[in-house]
Amino acid sequence: MGGVIELFLVMLLIATAAFAPLGYFIYKYTQKNGRPFGETEPHGDSPSYVNELAEAAIHFIKNKLAK
C-alpha cells in the first residue's frame, strides 16, 4: 500500500510541474482584463532594432546580388 501512495505523490508533483505554466498564464490573463502581457502593438508597427537590422541585411544582399 505504501508504493501506491508514493506513486500518487510522485504523479501529483509531475502534474503540478506540467500544469504550472498554464495556471500562471490564466492568472496573468485574468489579472489585467484580458491583457496578459500588458499593452502590445497588434500590428507590429513599433520600431525595432532587430527589424531594422534584418531590413539592412536584406538590402545589402539584394545589392550584392544585383551587381
Secondary structure, DSSP 8 states (H G I E B T S, - for coil): -HHHHHHHHHHHHHHHHHHHHHHHHHHHHHHTTT-TTSS--SS--S--HHHHHHHHHHHHHHHHHH-
